Amino acid sequence: MDNYKEQLVKKGKDPSDTMKRLLVTLGGILVAAILVVLSIQFLGNFLVGLVLAGVALWGTYYIIGGFYTEYEYIFTNGDLDVDKIMGQRKRKRLITVELKTATVFDKAENAEEANRAIVDVSYRQSDCNYYIDFNHKDLGNARMIFTPNEEMIEIINHSLPRSVKRV
């Protein structure tokens, strides 16, 4: 029987994301206003300006939607895949962790400094973050910080090697 579990986690907001959204919004409004003024002045047609402003504002809306990020954890038969979903319209596979290569699985607050590649796919403001150290074919020794729910923790614990400390 196959083991399968999915979990969707939204990336927490940080101040840089809020600032980027604000700047893009202000820039879009400014471009729309400039397009209306320029179309009236050079073309003498207000309707063309409104259409161009509408296109600029739609583009702004599209760009801002890309700032909303979610991570999907997908457990399938001993592998933990992590996908990044941007703006609910674009999906990208970030990493696949073979749990049989795991060396540590614990709460993030217990993590020690390590010279490893770090993949952070967690809900930023959560105190329920966990980390897993593992060997990856491309990254070498790596650490993934993520925010699994209780069901995901249980299924991961069952797939870890016996030598790995379980949470």
TIVO-2410 file (N, C-alpha, C; in nm, 3 decimals):
# residues 167
REC num residu      c1      c2      c3 atome chaine
REC   1      M   0.083  -0.117   0.000     N      A
REC   1      M   0.000   0.000   0.000    CA      A
REC   1      M   0.088   0.125   0.000     C      A
REC   2      D   0.050   0.221  -0.079     N      A
REC   2      D   0.126   0.345  -0.087    CA      A
REC   2      D   0.092   0.437   0.030     C      A
REC   3      N   0.194   0.504   0.081     N      A
REC   3      N   0.174   0.607   0.182    CA      A
REC   3      N   0.176   0.741   0.111     C      A
REC   4      Y   0.073   0.820   0.135     N      A
REC   4      Y   0.062   0.949   0.066    CA      A
REC   4      Y  -0.003   1.050   0.159     C      A
REC   5      K   0.055   1.169   0.165     N      A
REC   5      K   0.000   1.276   0.247    CA      A
REC   5      K   0.042   1.410   0.186     C      A
REC   6      E  -0.052   1.505   0.184     N      A
REC   6      E  -0.024   1.640   0.135    CA      A
REC   6      E  -0.051   1.739   0.246     C      A
REC   7      Q   0.024   1.849   0.243     N      A
REC   7      Q  -0.002   1.959   0.336    CA      A
REC   7      Q   0.034   2.089   0.266     C      A
REC   8      L  -0.053   2.187   0.278     N      A
REC   8      L  -0.031   2.318   0.218    CA      A
REC   8      L  -0.002   2.418   0.329     C      A
REC   9      V   0.108   2.495   0.313     N      A
REC   9      V   0.150   2.593   0.413    CA      A
REC   9      V   0.175   2.725   0.343     C      A
REC  10      K   0.112   2.830   0.392     N      A
REC  10      K   0.136   2.963   0.336    CA      A
REC  10      K   0.263   3.020   0.397     C      A
REC  11      K   0.341   3.086   0.312     N      A
REC  11      K   0.460   3.152   0.362    CA      A
REC  11      K   0.417   3.274   0.441     C      A
REC  12      G   0.475   3.292   0.557     N      A
REC  12      G   0.442   3.408   0.640    CA      A
REC  12      G   0.490   3.537   0.576     C      A
REC  13      K   0.423   3.644   0.608     N      A
REC  13      K   0.461   3.774   0.554    CA      A
REC  13      K   0.579   3.830   0.631     C      A
REC  14      D   0.670   3.891   0.557     N      A
REC  14      D   0.779   3.963   0.622    CA      A
REC  14      D   0.778   4.107   0.571     C      A
REC  15      P   0.844   4.197   0.640     N      A
REC  15      P   0.838   4.339   0.602    CA      A
REC  15      P   0.885   4.368   0.459     C      A
REC  16      S   0.980   4.292   0.408     N      A
REC  16      S   1.028   4.318   0.272    CA      A
REC  16      S   0.919   4.287   0.169     C      A
REC  17      D   0.840   4.182   0.191     N      A
REC  17      D   0.730   4.151   0.100    CA      A
REC  17      D   0.625   4.261   0.101     C      A
REC  18      T   0.593   4.312   0.219     N      A
REC  18      T   0.495   4.420   0.230    CA      A
REC  18      T   0.545   4.545   0.158     C      A
REC  19      M   0.673   4.575   0.174     N      A
REC  19      M   0.730   4.692   0.108    CA      A
REC  19      M   0.729   4.674  -0.044     C      A
REC  20      K   0.761   4.556  -0.092     N      A
REC  20      K   0.760   4.532  -0.237    CA      A
REC  20      K   0.618   4.549  -0.293     C      A
REC  21      R   0.519   4.495  -0.224     N      A
REC  21      R   0.380   4.510  -0.269    CA      A
REC  21      R   0.340   4.657  -0.274     C      A
REC  22      L   0.378   4.732  -0.172     N      A
REC  22      L   0.345   4.874  -0.167    CA      A
REC  22      L   0.411   4.950  -0.281     C      A
REC  23      L   0.538   4.923  -0.306     N      A
REC  23      L   0.609   4.993  -0.414    CA      A
REC  23      L   0.553   4.958  -0.551     C      A
REC  24      V   0.520   4.832  -0.573     N      A
REC  24      V   0.462   4.792  -0.702    CA      A
REC  24      V   0.325   4.857  -0.720     C      A
REC  25      T   0.245   4.862  -0.615     N      A
REC  25      T   0.113   4.925  -0.623    CA      A
REC  25      T   0.125   5.074  -0.656     C      A
REC  26      L   0.211   5.143  -0.583     N      A
REC  26      L   0.230   5.287  -0.610    CA      A
REC  26      L   0.285   5.310  -0.751     C      A
REC  27      G   0.378   5.226  -0.793     N      A
REC  27      G   0.432   5.237  -0.929    CA      A
REC  27      G   0.326   5.214  -1.035     C      A
REC  28      G   0.240   5.116  -1.014     N      A
REC  28      G   0.133   5.087  -1.109    CA      A
REC  28      G   0.034   5.202  -1.120     C      A
REC  29      I  -0.002   5.259  -1.006     N      A
REC  29      I  -0.095   5.373  -1.008    CA      A
REC  29      I  -0.031   5.493  -1.077     C      A
REC  30      L   0.098   5.516  -1.050     N      A
REC  30      L   0.169   5.627  -1.114    CA      A
REC  30      L   0.177   5.608  -1.266     C      A
REC  31      V   0.210   5.488  -1.310     N      A
REC  31      V   0.217   5.460  -1.454    CA      A
REC  31      V   0.081   5.478  -1.519     C      A
REC  32      A  -0.026   5.432  -1.453     N      A
REC  32      A  -0.161   5.447  -1.508    CA      A
REC  32      A  -0.198   5.594  -1.522     C      A
REC  33      A  -0.167   5.674  -1.421     N      A
REC  33      A  -0.197   5.817  -1.428    CA      A
REC  33      A  -0.117   5.886  -1.538     C      A
REC  34      I   0.010   5.851  -1.552     N      A
REC  34      I   0.093   5.910  -1.657    CA      A
REC  34      I   0.040   5.872  -1.794     C      A
REC  35      L  -0.003   5.748  -1.812     N      A
REC  35      L  -0.058   5.705  -1.942    CA      A
REC  35      L  -0.184   5.783  -1.978     C      A
REC  36      V  -0.269   5.808  -1.881     N      A
REC  36      V  -0.391   5.885  -1.908    CA      A
REC  36      V  -0.355   6.027  -1.950     C      A
REC  37      V  -0.265   6.090  -1.876     N      A
REC  37      V  -0.225   6.228  -1.906    CA      A
REC  37      V  -0.158   6.237  -2.043     C      A
REC  38      L  -0.067   6.144  -2.072     N      A
REC  38      L   0.003   6.147  -2.201    CA      A
REC  38      L  -0.091   6.120  -2.318     C      A
REC  39      S  -0.187   6.032  -2.301     N      A
REC  39      S  -0.280   6.004  -2.411    CA      A
REC  39      S  -0.370   6.124  -2.439     C      A
REC  40      I  -0.407   6.197  -2.336     N      A
REC  40      I  -0.488   6.318  -2.357    CA      A
REC  40      I  -0.404   6.425  -2.425     C      A
REC  41      Q  -0.281   6.441  -2.378     N      A
REC  41      Q  -0.197   6.548  -2.430    CA      A
REC  41      Q  -0.151   6.521  -2.573     C      A
REC  42      F  -0.105   6.401  -2.604     N      A
REC  42      F  -0.047   6.375  -2.736    CA      A
REC  42      F  -0.147   6.317  -2.836     C      A
REC  43      L  -0.243   6.239  -2.788     N      A
REC  43      L  -0.339   6.178  -2.879    CA      A
REC  43      L  -0.473   6.250  -2.877     C      A
REC  44      G  -0.498   6.326  -2.773     N      A
REC  44      G  -0.626   6.395  -2.761    CA      A
REC  44      G  -0.742   6.298  -2.740     C      A
REC  45      N  -0.713   6.180  -2.688     N      A
REC  45      N  -0.816   6.079  -2.672    CA      A
REC  45      N  -0.812   6.024  -2.530     C      A
REC  46      F  -0.913   6.054  -2.452     N      A
REC  46      F  -0.921   6.010  -2.313    CA      A
REC  46      F  -0.947   5.860  -2.304     C      A
REC  47      L  -1.026   5.806  -2.399     N      A
REC  47      L  -1.060   5.664  -2.396    CA      A
REC  47      L  -0.936   5.575  -2.412     C      A
REC  48      V  -0.845   5.612  -2.501     N      A
REC  48      V  -0.721   5.535  -2.517    CA      A
REC  48      V  -0.641   5.537  -2.387     C      A
REC  49      G  -0.638   5.650  -2.321     N      A
REC  49      G  -0.569   5.661  -2.192    CA      A
REC  49      G  -0.629   5.571  -2.087     C      A
REC  50      L  -0.762   5.562  -2.084     N      A
REC  50      L  -0.828   5.474  -1.988    CA      A
REC  50      L  -0.796   5.327  -2.015     C      A
REC  51      V  -0.793   5.291  -2.142     N      A
REC  51      V  -0.761   5.152  -2.177    CA      A
REC  51      V  -0.617   5.120  -2.137     C      A
REC  52      L  -0.524   5.211  -2.168     N      A
REC  52      L  -0.384   5.188  -2.130    CA      A
REC  52      L  -0.366   5.185  -1.977     C      A
REC  53      A  -0.439   5.271  -1.907     N      A
REC  53      A  -0.434   5.271  -1.761    CA      A
REC  53      A  -0.490   5.140  -1.705     C      A
REC  54      G  -0.597   5.090  -1.766     N      A
REC  54      G  -0.653   4.962  -1.724    CA      A
REC  54      G  -0.555   4.849  -1.742     C      A
REC  55      V  -0.484   4.849  -1.854     N      A
REC  55      V  -0.382   4.746  -1.878    CA      A
REC  55      V  -0.270   4.757  -1.774     C      A
REC  56      A  -0.227   4.879  -1.743     N      A
REC  56      A  -0.122   4.899  -1.643    CA      A
REC  56      A  -0.167   4.851  -1.506     C      A
REC  57      L  -0.290   4.880  -1.469     N      A
REC  57      L  -0.340   4.837  -1.339    CA      A
REC  57      L  -0.360   4.685  -1.332     C      A
REC  58      W  -0.402   4.625  -1.444     N      A
REC  58      W  -0.414   4.479  -1.447    CA      A
REC  58      W  -0.276   4.416  -1.431     C      A
REC  59      G  -0.175   4.472  -1.497     N      A
REC  59      G  -0.038   4.422  -1.484    CA      A
REC  59      G   0.012   4.433  -1.341     C      A
REC  60      T  -0.023   4.543  -1.277     N      A
REC  60      T   0.013   4.562  -1.136    CA      A
REC  60      T  -0.051   4.454  -1.050     C      A
REC  61      Y  -0.178   4.430  -1.072     N      A
REC  61      Y  -0.249   4.327  -0.997    CA      A
REC  61      Y  -0.185   4.189  -1.019     C      A
REC  62      Y  -0.147   4.160  -1.141     N      A
REC  62      Y  -0.085   4.032  -1.174    CA      A
REC  62      Y   0.050   4.016  -1.103     C      A
REC  63      I   0.128   4.122  -1.103     N      A
REC  63      I   0.260   4.117  -1.038    CA      A
REC  63      I   0.245   4.100  -0.887     C      A
REC  64      I   0.151   4.172  -0.827     N      A
REC  64      I   0.131   4.162  -0.682    CA      A
REC  64      I   0.086   4.021  -0.644     C      A
REC  65      G   0.005   3.958  -0.727     N      A
REC  65      G  -0.040   3.822  -0.698    CA      A
REC  65      G   0.075   3.724  -0.689     C      A
REC  66      G   0.184   3.751  -0.759     N      A
REC  66      G   0.301   3.664  -0.756    CA      A
REC  66      G   0.377   3.669  -0.625     C      A
REC  67      F   0.350   3.769  -0.543     N      A
REC  67      F   0.418   3.780  -0.414    CA      A
REC  67      F   0.359   3.685  -0.310     C      A
REC  68      Y   0.241   3.631  -0.333     N      A
REC  68      Y   0.178   3.539  -0.238    CA      A
REC  68      Y   0.230   3.399  -0.265     C      A
REC  69      T   0.298   3.343  -0.167     N      A
REC  69      T   0.366   3.216  -0.184    CA      A
REC  69      T   0.311   3.113  -0.086     C      A
REC  70      E   0.295   2.991  -0.136     N      A
REC  70      E   0.256   2.878  -0.054    CA      A
REC  70      E   0.354   2.764  -0.081     C      A
REC  71      Y   0.371   2.680   0.017     N      A
REC  71      Y   0.452   2.560  -0.001    CA      A
REC  71      Y   0.362   2.439   0.018     C      A
REC  72      E   0.382   2.340  -0.067     N      A
REC  72      E   0.307   2.216  -0.053    CA      A
REC  72      E   0.405   2.104  -0.024     C      A
REC  73      Y   0.385   2.038   0.090     N      A
REC  73      Y   0.464   1.923   0.128    CA      A
REC  73      Y   0.388   1.799   0.082     C      A
REC  74      I   0.455   1.715   0.006     N      A
REC  74      I   0.392   1.594  -0.046    CA      A
REC  74      I   0.477   1.474  -0.005     C      A
REC  75      F   0.422   1.389   0.079     N      A
REC  75      F   0.492   1.269   0.122    CA      A
REC  75      F   0.441   1.152   0.039     C      A
REC  76      T   0.533   1.082  -0.025     N      A
REC  76      T   0.497   0.964  -0.104    CA      A
REC  76      T   0.602   0.856  -0.083     C      A
REC  77      N   0.565   0.750  -0.014     N      A
REC  77      N   0.649   0.632   0.001    CA      A
REC  77      N   0.794   0.664   0.039     C      A
REC  78      G   0.814   0.740   0.144     N      A
REC  78      G   0.949   0.766   0.193    CA      A
REC  78      G   1.017   0.887   0.133     C      A
REC  79      D   0.955   0.954   0.039     N      A
REC  79      D   1.010   1.076  -0.019    CA      A
REC  79      D   0.922   1.194   0.020     C      A
REC  80      L   0.986   1.304   0.055     N      A
REC  80      L   0.914   1.426   0.088    CA      A
REC  80      L   0.947   1.530  -0.019     C      A
REC  81      D   0.848   1.561  -0.103     N      A
REC  81      D   0.864   1.660  -0.209    CA      A
REC  81      D   0.810   1.792  -0.159     C      A
REC  82      V   0.876   1.901  -0.196     N      A
REC  82      V   0.829   2.034  -0.158    CA      A
REC  82      V   0.813   2.116  -0.286     C      A
REC  83      D   0.692   2.165  -0.308     N      A
REC  83      D   0.662   2.250  -0.423    CA      A
REC  83      D   0.636   2.391  -0.374     C      A
REC  84      K   0.677   2.488  -0.454     N      A
REC  84      K   0.649   2.629  -0.425    CA      A
REC  84      K   0.539   2.673  -0.520     C      A
REC  85      I   0.432   2.730  -0.465     N      A
REC  85      I   0.319   2.776  -0.544    CA      A
REC  85      I   0.315   2.928  -0.532     C      A
REC  86      M   0.330   2.995  -0.645     N      A
REC  86      M   0.336   3.141  -0.647    CA      A
REC  86      M   0.207   3.197  -0.704     C      A
REC  87      G   0.139   3.278  -0.625     N      A
REC  87      G   0.017   3.345  -0.671    CA      A
REC  87      G  -0.094   3.250  -0.710     C      A
REC  88      Q  -0.096   3.130  -0.660     N      A
REC  88      Q  -0.194   3.026  -0.692    CA      A
REC  88      Q  -0.205   2.999  -0.841     C      A
REC  89      R  -0.097   3.025  -0.916     N      A
REC  89      R  -0.104   3.003  -1.060    CA      A
REC  89      R   0.021   2.938  -1.118     C      A
REC  90      K   0.127   2.932  -1.041     N      A
REC  90      K   0.251   2.875  -1.093    CA      A
REC  90      K   0.312   2.786  -0.986     C      A
REC  91      R   0.351   2.665  -1.025     N      A
REC  91      R   0.406   2.567  -0.933    CA      A
REC  91      R   0.547   2.529  -0.977     C      A
REC  92      K   0.636   2.515  -0.877     N      A
REC  92      K   0.774   2.477  -0.906    CA      A
REC  92      K   0.821   2.378  -0.800     C      A
REC  93      R   0.879   2.268  -0.840     N      A
REC  93      R   0.934   2.170  -0.746    CA      A
REC  93      R   1.064   2.227  -0.691     C      A
REC  94      L   1.073   2.242  -0.558     N      A
REC  94      L   1.193   2.296  -0.497    CA      A
REC  94      L   1.294   2.189  -0.462     C      A
REC  95      I   1.246   2.085  -0.395     N      A
REC  95      I   1.340   1.984  -0.347    CA      A
REC  95      I   1.265   1.853  -0.320     C      A
REC  96      T   1.337   1.744  -0.332     N      A
REC  96      T   1.287   1.613  -0.292    CA      A
REC  96      T   1.383   1.557  -0.189     C      A
REC  97      V   1.329   1.521  -0.073     N      A
REC  97      V   1.410   1.466   0.035    CA      A
REC  97      V   1.379   1.318   0.046     C      A
REC  98      E   1.482   1.237   0.028     N      A
REC  98      E   1.467   1.094   0.053    CA      A
REC  98      E   1.490   1.073   0.202     C      A
REC  99      L   1.384   1.038   0.273     N      A
REC  99      L   1.393   1.032   0.419    CA      A
REC  99      L   1.489   0.924   0.468     C      A
REC 100      K   1.522   0.829   0.385     N      A
REC 100      K   1.619   0.727   0.428    CA      A
REC 100      K   1.759   0.785   0.442     C      A
REC 101      T   1.783   0.907   0.386     N      A
REC 101      T   1.913   0.973   0.400    CA      A
REC 101      T   1.916   1.071   0.515     C      A
REC 102      A   1.806   1.081   0.591     N      A
REC 102      A   1.798   1.177   0.701    CA      A
REC 102      A   1.892   1.139   0.814     C      A
REC 103      T   1.948   1.241   0.877     N      A
REC 103      T   2.036   1.218   0.991    CA      A
REC 103      T   1.980   1.278   1.119     C      A
REC 104      V   1.899   1.384   1.109     N      A
REC 104      V   1.838   1.448   1.226    CA      A
REC 104      V   1.701   1.500   1.185     C      A
REC 105      F   1.602   1.483   1.276     N      A
REC 105      F   1.470   1.543   1.258    CA      A
REC 105      F   1.427   1.593   1.395     C      A
REC 106      D   1.410   1.725   1.408     N      A
REC 106      D   1.382   1.782   1.539    CA      A
REC 106      D   1.316   1.919   1.523     C      A
REC 107      K   1.275   1.978   1.634     N      A
REC 107      K   1.219   2.113   1.632    CA      A
REC 107      K   1.328   2.213   1.595     C      A
REC 108      A   1.289   2.317   1.523     N      A
REC 108      A   1.387   2.415   1.476    CA      A
REC 108      A   1.453   2.488   1.591     C      A
REC 109      E   1.384   2.503   1.703     N      A
REC 109      E   1.443   2.573   1.817    CA      A
REC 109      E   1.559   2.495   1.878     C      A
REC 110      N   1.568   2.365   1.850     N      A
REC 110      N   1.678   2.282   1.901    CA      A
REC 110      N   1.793   2.270   1.803     C      A
REC 111      A   1.782   2.336   1.689     N      A
REC 111      A   1.884   2.323   1.584    CA      A
REC 111      A   2.014   2.388   1.625     C      A
REC 112      E   2.121   2.321   1.595     N      A
REC 112      E   2.255   2.375   1.618    CA      A
REC 112      E   2.306   2.432   1.486     C      A
REC 113      E   2.399   2.526   1.496     N      A
REC 113      E   2.460   2.581   1.375    CA      A
REC 113      E   2.531   2.468   1.301     C      A
REC 114      A   2.515   2.469   1.171     N      A
REC 114      A   2.579   2.366   1.091    CA      A
REC 114      A   2.620   2.427   0.957     C      A
REC 115      N   2.726   2.376   0.904     N      A
REC 115      N   2.774   2.422   0.774    CA      A
REC 115      N   2.706   2.338   0.666     C      A
REC 116      R   2.583   2.372   0.635     N      A
REC 116      R   2.501   2.297   0.541    CA      A
REC 116      R   2.425   2.394   0.451     C      A
REC 117      A   2.381   2.342   0.338     N      A
REC 117      A   2.288   2.419   0.254    CA      A
REC 117      A   2.154   2.419   0.326     C      A
REC 118      I   2.091   2.537   0.335     N      A
REC 118      I   1.964   2.548   0.407    CA      A
REC 118      I   1.853   2.580   0.309     C      A
REC 119      V   1.745   2.502   0.318     N      A
REC 119      V   1.625   2.524   0.238    CA      A
REC 119      V   1.514   2.559   0.336     C      A
REC 120      D   1.469   2.685   0.333     N      A
REC 120      D   1.366   2.729   0.426    CA      A
REC 120      D   1.232   2.734   0.354     C      A
REC 121      V   1.145   2.640   0.386     N      A
REC 121      V   1.011   2.633   0.325    CA      A
REC 121      V   0.906   2.631   0.436     C      A
REC 122      S   0.927   2.718   0.533     N      A
REC 122      S   0.842   2.720   0.652    CA      A
REC 122      S   0.751   2.841   0.650     C      A
REC 123      Y   0.651   2.834   0.737     N      A
REC 123      Y   0.570   2.951   0.768    CA      A
REC 123      Y   0.656   3.034   0.862     C      A
REC 124      R   0.696   3.149   0.819     N      A
REC 124      R   0.800   3.227   0.887    CA      A
REC 124      R   0.773   3.257   1.034     C      A
REC 125      Q   0.652   3.296   1.069     N      A
REC 125      Q   0.624   3.339   1.206    CA      A
REC 125      Q   0.583   3.225   1.298     C      A
REC 126      S   0.604   3.104   1.259     N      A
REC 126      S   0.557   2.992   1.339    CA      A
REC 126      S   0.662   2.948   1.440     C      A
REC 127      D   0.616   2.912   1.558     N      A
REC 127      D   0.707   2.852   1.656    CA      A
REC 127      D   0.696   2.700   1.650     C      A
REC 128      C   0.627   2.650   1.548     N      A
REC 128      C   0.611   2.505   1.528    CA      A
REC 128      C   0.696   2.456   1.411     C      A
REC 129      N   0.804   2.525   1.382     N      A
REC 129      N   0.891   2.483   1.272    CA      A
REC 129      N   0.980   2.366   1.315     C      A
REC 130      Y   1.008   2.281   1.220     N      A
REC 130      Y   1.096   2.166   1.240    CA      A
REC 130      Y   1.208   2.174   1.138     C      A
REC 131      Y   1.312   2.096   1.162     N      A
REC 131      Y   1.417   2.087   1.062    CA      A
REC 131      Y   1.454   1.941   1.043     C      A
REC 132      I   1.505   1.915   0.926     N      A
REC 132      I   1.553   1.781   0.896    CA      A
REC 132      I   1.686   1.796   0.824     C      A
REC 133      D   1.787   1.727   0.874     N      A
REC 133      D   1.917   1.723   0.808    CA      A
REC 133      D   1.922   1.596   0.725     C      A
REC 134      F   1.973   1.608   0.603     N      A
REC 134      F   1.973   1.495   0.512    CA      A
REC 134      F   2.085   1.511   0.410     C      A
REC 135      N   2.111   1.404   0.338     N      A
REC 135      N   2.208   1.408   0.228    CA      A
REC 135      N   2.130   1.416   0.097     C      A
REC 136      H   2.168   1.513   0.015     N      A
REC 136      H   2.099   1.538  -0.112    CA      A
REC 136      H   2.198   1.519  -0.225     C      A
REC 137      K   2.151   1.465  -0.337     N      A
REC 137      K   2.242   1.437  -0.448    CA      A
REC 137      K   2.305   1.562  -0.506     C      A
REC 138      D   2.234   1.676  -0.507     N      A
REC 138      D   2.288   1.800  -0.563    CA      A
REC 138      D   2.345   1.894  -0.457     C      A
REC 139      L   2.281   1.901  -0.341     N      A
REC 139      L   2.320   1.996  -0.237    CA      A
REC 139      L   2.422   1.940  -0.139     C      A
REC 140      G   2.440   1.810  -0.137     N      A
REC 140      G   2.527   1.748  -0.038    CA      A
REC 140      G   2.456   1.743   0.096     C      A
REC 141      N   2.528   1.777   0.203     N      A
REC 141      N   2.464   1.784   0.335    CA      A
REC 141      N   2.375   1.907   0.337     C      A
REC 142      A   2.248   1.887   0.366     N      A
REC 142      A   2.151   1.996   0.360    CA      A
REC 142      A   2.059   1.991   0.481     C      A
REC 143      R   1.995   2.105   0.505     N      A
REC 143      R   1.897   2.117   0.612    CA      A
REC 143      R   1.773   2.184   0.555     C      A
REC 144      M   1.658   2.125   0.581     N      A
REC 144      M   1.532   2.185   0.539    CA      A
REC 144      M   1.455   2.225   0.664     C      A
REC 145      I   1.411   2.351   0.666     N      A
REC 145      I   1.328   2.403   0.774    CA      A
REC 145      I   1.187   2.411   0.720     C      A
REC 146      F   1.093   2.347   0.789     N      A
REC 146      F   0.956   2.343   0.739    CA      A
REC 146      F   0.858   2.338   0.855     C      A
REC 147      T   0.728   2.346   0.824     N      A
REC 147      T   0.624   2.353   0.925    CA      A
REC 147      T   0.522   2.241   0.904     C      A
REC 148      P   0.556   2.119   0.943     N      A
REC 148      P   0.461   2.009   0.924    CA      A
REC 148      P   0.353   2.007   1.031     C      A
REC 149      N   0.236   1.955   0.995     N      A
REC 149      N   0.132   1.937   1.096    CA      A
REC 149      N   0.154   1.802   1.165     C      A
REC 150      E   0.068   1.768   1.262     N      A
REC 150      E   0.087   1.647   1.342    CA      A
REC 150      E   0.084   1.520   1.255     C      A
REC 151      E  -0.008   1.516   1.158     N      A
REC 151      E  -0.017   1.398   1.071    CA      A
REC 151      E   0.110   1.381   0.989     C      A
REC 152      M   0.164   1.491   0.939     N      A
REC 152      M   0.285   1.484   0.858    CA      A
REC 152      M   0.405   1.442   0.945     C      A
REC 153      I   0.411   1.491   1.068     N      A
REC 153      I   0.519   1.452   1.159    CA      A
REC 153      I   0.513   1.302   1.185     C      A
REC 154      E   0.394   1.251   1.207     N      A
REC 154      E   0.377   1.108   1.235    CA      A
REC 154      E   0.421   1.022   1.117     C      A
REC 155      I   0.382   1.061   0.998     N      A
REC 155      I   0.417   0.979   0.881    CA      A
REC 155      I   0.566   0.990   0.848     C      A
REC 156      I   0.625   1.107   0.876     N      A
REC 156      I   0.770   1.122   0.855    CA      A
REC 156      I   0.845   1.035   0.956     C      A
REC 157      N   0.801   1.037   1.081     N      A
REC 157      N   0.867   0.956   1.185    CA      A
REC 157      N   0.869   0.808   1.150     C      A
REC 158      H   0.764   0.760   1.088     N      A
REC 158      H   0.758   0.618   1.050    CA      A
REC 158      H   0.853   0.586   0.935     C      A
REC 159      S   0.894   0.685   0.859     N      A
REC 159      S   0.979   0.661   0.742    CA      A
REC 159      S   1.127   0.687   0.766     C      A
REC 160      L   1.160   0.741   0.881     N      A
REC 160      L   1.300   0.772   0.911    CA      A
REC 160      L   1.379   0.646   0.944     C      A
REC 161      P   1.508   0.647   0.918     N      A
REC 161      P   1.591   0.533   0.960    CA      A
REC 161      P   1.591   0.519   1.112     C      A
REC 162      R   1.620   0.402   1.159     N      A
REC 162      R   1.616   0.377   1.304    CA      A
REC 162      R   1.716   0.462   1.382     C      A
REC 163      S   1.825   0.500   1.320     N      A
REC 163      S   1.929   0.575   1.390    CA      A
REC 163      S   1.893   0.722   1.411     C      A
REC 164      V   1.785   0.770   1.349     N      A
REC 164      V   1.748   0.911   1.357    CA      A
REC 164      V   1.657   0.933   1.477     C      A
REC 165      K   1.689   1.038   1.552     N      A
REC 165      K   1.606   1.076   1.666    CA      A
REC 165      K   1.468   1.117   1.614     C      A
REC 166      R   1.364   1.067   1.678     N      A
REC 166      R   1.228   1.100   1.638    CA      A
REC 166      R   1.170   1.205   1.731     C      A
REC 167      V   1.084   1.286   1.676     N      A
REC 167      V   1.021   1.392   1.754    CA      A
REC 167      V   0.896   1.339   1.819     C      A
***
